[in-house]
Amino acid sequence: MNRFEGKVALLTGAGGYIGGTSARRFAAEGAKVFVCDYTMEIAQRTVDAIRAAGGEAEAFAGDVRDSKFCDAAVAECVRRFGGIDIMVHVAGGSARGKMAKLIDQTDDVIENILGVNLLGAIWMSRAAAREMVKAGKGGRIICFSSVVARCGLKKCVDYAAAKGGVSSMICSLAKELGEDKITVNAVAPGIVVRPDDNSGENITHGTNFLHEKCLADDVANVVLFLSSEEGRFVTGQTYAIDGGRSLAMKGSD
Ligand SMILES: NC(=O)c1ccc[n+]([C@@H]2O[C@H](COP(=O)([O-])OP(=O)(O)OC[C@H]3O[C@@H](n4cnc5c(N)ncnc54)[C@H](O)[C@@H]3O)[C@@H](O)[C@H]2O)c1
């Protein structure tokens, strides 16, 4: 399929697992891909993989917590590729090694988690929307939420707040941008497993109702659908990609 022939897609966090997979999939379907990540080295890995497969991509590096970087990323994408049709804000994640109950959490960690996951989504969406409205050709904006936003998770108050903010933010922005034919949606993965993860049934039977691993390609499938012409009438929605994980009630299947 060449669903994205002639389209330009900018992805943040595109050197990471889900972002890298999505970036390669966009390129494989004909998009020119503007690969943004925190460092040039990380972004370049994805660019090299895309070019090795015959696709077109450019790397750009900086911190999505900084609105000036986000404006610059969109401006540079337009300068190098002539426009921006699709913006996917993938950069983010929980505090991982620094996760703690809110009563023990530090200002730095909380600000960082809100900065990357929520402010980054707002800065990137604003920068992309400004350019898309100006160009007058419509567009697609997709941000990353999480099932944690819907269900909650101990030691993740900051992350839940950020991802919940993303799912709320896209509703309002979808209303603002509808008349410009720009759709705004979010995806909310459950646990996305690296192919070499050997956690076995803890991950398959323990965290979803399909008893399988969710891989980055499962998330990319939905991101690409929402970015495509087939997704043109979907806006303001958060798609859970979690094998039913967020349906669970404590103590009962
Ligand atoms: N992996 C999962 O199980 C899972 C589940 C739910 C939601 N998500 C969400 O999916 C997205 C991608 O997750 P992943 O597993 O691919 O993570 P990952 O760590 O592999 O990729 C995240 C990328 O974001 C980049 N990044 C981090 N901070 C940044 C900053 N300040 N500026 C610019 N870039 C920055 C990192 O360098 C990295 O390449 C995240 O938003 C995450 O919250 C992941």
The ligand as a Gaussian input file, in Angstrom:
#p B3LYP/6-31G(d) Opt

LIG

0 1
 N        5.636000       1.143000      25.852000
 C        4.445000       1.064000      26.455000
 O        4.081000       0.027000      27.019000
 C        3.512000       2.254000      26.443000
 C        2.239000       2.138000      27.005000
 C        1.376000       3.233000      26.983000
 C        1.777000       4.414000      26.394000
 N        3.031000       4.510000      25.873000
 C        3.441000       5.786000      25.285000
 O        3.950000       5.551000      23.991000
 C        4.955000       6.516000      23.701000
 C        6.210000       5.837000      23.187000
 O        6.646000       4.884000      24.139000
 P        7.882000       3.888000      23.846000
 O        7.638000       2.656000      24.612000
 O        8.159000       3.801000      22.386000
 O        9.059000       4.687000      24.574000
 P       10.587000       4.873000      24.149000
 O       11.301000       5.269000      25.410000
 O       11.096000       3.712000      23.377000
 O       10.514000       6.140000      23.177000
 C       10.267000       7.427000      23.646000
 C       11.140000       8.387000      22.843000
 O       10.863000       9.735000      23.289000
 C       12.094000      10.445000      23.344000
 N       12.003000      11.530000      24.316000
 C       11.877000      11.409000      25.667000
 N       11.901000      12.620000      26.239000
 C       12.038000      13.527000      25.243000
 C       12.125000      14.949000      25.203000
 N       12.065000      15.682000      26.320000
 N       12.258000      15.560000      23.989000
 C       12.306000      14.831000      22.843000
 N       12.231000      13.480000      22.824000
 C       12.099000      12.839000      24.009000
 C       13.122000       9.395000      23.798000
 O       14.430000       9.777000      23.425000
 C       12.635000       8.138000      23.071000
 O       13.293000       7.939000      21.827000
 C        5.135000       7.346000      24.967000
 O        4.400000       8.541000      24.882000
 C        4.572000       6.461000      26.048000
 O        4.089000       7.178000      27.164000
 C        3.898000       3.464000      25.885000

